Amino acid sequence: MTDTANSGDNCDISPAATVGQQYESDSKPPMLGDDCTVRSGTIVYDDVVIGDRLNTGHNALIRELTEIGDDVLIGTNTVIDGRTTIGSGVSLQTGVYVPSNTTIGDDVFLGPHVVLTNDPSPVRNHDTDLDGPTIEDNVSIGANATILPSVTIGEGSFVAAGAVVTVDVPPRTLAIGVPAVNQSLPPELEGGNQIR
């Protein structure tokens, strides 16, 4: 941890983690709440605000201008590319990628290697606004799913493993397949996530 980072009470921050990575000369140290665990290899940039009970795996990356609520798990090798808002009770499993300009609500589960995207035409020479997806409250997204830019995943929805979501998913809907097709949510998948 850098000398200027602000962490709450009872935080366990590995000496092999960097909490307070400066990215501009006038950036402000990150603020971490109480009872956090930051494991080795993790890097938290300046201008990050995180609530209580953060728990990271190893080698997680949290870039600048990110706001994260309470009771959040950020898994090993997960990348949050900054300028992002993440609610409380969120579980980002191993290898999740969250691009800039993404919004994630409360009690959201993203399985291993879920990829969110923010660029509709990568590696093109034109001006494009980067617009990540919006993941509303109580959404579950299965392993290896891909969510395209500007897509909204509605509250209480479920995205099946391996799905490629190209259009909005209405609340309380199942998205399955490549490209994903919206279906009625089976009764066994109804109800909110119980992450906290």
Summary of the structure (lengths in Angstrom):
residues: 196
radius of gyration: 16.7
end to end distance: 27.0
largest distance: 52.7
contacts: 699
relative contact order: 0.10
helix: 2%
strand: 31%
